[in-house]
Amino acid sequence: MSHLPRERDFDVLIFGASGYTGERVARTLSKWSMPGGAWATVRWAIAGRSQKKLDGMLGGLASPPTGVVIADTSDEASLRAMSARTHVLMNATGPYRFYGEAVVSACIA
């Protein structure tokens, strides 16, 4: 992924990283992003509503993310700011029928 332009802070951002699915994705990406890993040069971040929950999961990661972002599906401005910082946003919030549309809207805004 090193061929991506650098005008964004992150290559990949996992939104909802402290939830069941998001945490598993974050753990996998943290392994891949270790030195010598398949994604060693990837700038990645975790995101969610709670700084405390995100900070709490950092110790369980093989390598730390490039950043931690706070955003909430009920706050459109925070979603837009989050999506503007990354090339790829992986949405792990749910249930998607309630929270997915807000995230997609922020990405295409």
N, C-alpha and C positions, 0 to 999 in steps of 0.2 A: 504494500500500500504506500510505499514511499514516493510513488509517482504522483500523489495527490498534491495540488497546490497548497501552500502553507498559509493562505489568508484566513483560515479558521483555526481556532485553538486546539481542536481535537479532530482526529480522523473518525473515531467511533465514540458514541456516548450511549450508555445504558440507562434509560429512564425507568424508574421503579426498581432500582438495583437492590434495595433491601427486602424486596418481596421474594417469594419462593422461586419463581422462574428467573427473575433478574439477578438474584444472588448466584444461581448456578451458572448463568452466562458470565457474570463478572469473575467468578472463580476460574472458569475455563480461559477467559481472555487474559487473566493475570498470569496463568501458566504459559500461554502462548507468547506473551510479551516479555518474558524473562530473557536476559542476554542469551543469544544463541537460539532462541525460540523462533517459530515460524513467523511471528508478528513482532519481533523484537523492536522494530522502529516505529511501531504504531503508537500514536498519541491517543490515549483513551481516557474516558472519564465515567464516573458513576453519578447518577442524579436521582433525586427524590424529594419528598416533602420535608423529611426530618433529618437535620444535620446530625442529631444524636444517633439515629439508626445507621446512617451512612458511616459515621465515624466508628461505630461499633463493629461494623463488618470489615473494616480495613485490616484488622489483625488476622483475619482468616484468608487473606489473599496472598498468593505466592509472590507477587510483586505489586507495588502500589500503583494506582492509576495516576495519570498525569494531572487529573483534577477531580474535584468534587463540586457538583452544581446543585443548588437548591431551586426547585421549581414545583408548582402545584397545578393540577388540572383545573382548579377553580380560579386560577389567576392567569388570564390570557397573556399579560405582559411578561410574566416569568417564563411561560412556555415559548413565546417568541424569542426572548433573549437567549434561552437555552438552545433552541433549534438553530439560531444564527451562529452559534459557536462551534458547530460540528458539521462534518461532511455527511455522516451516517448517524441517524438517531434510531436506536432499537428501543421500541416501546414495550416495556414489560409490566405496565400498569394494567389493572383490570378491576372489575370486568370491562372488557373492551366496549361493549355496547353502551356503557355509561361514560367511559373516560377516553375512549379511543379517538373520537371525532375531534375533540379539542386539540389533541396532539397533532393529528394530521393537518388540521387547519393552521396551526402555528407553523408547521413545516412548509406549507405552500404559500404562506402570507408574504 
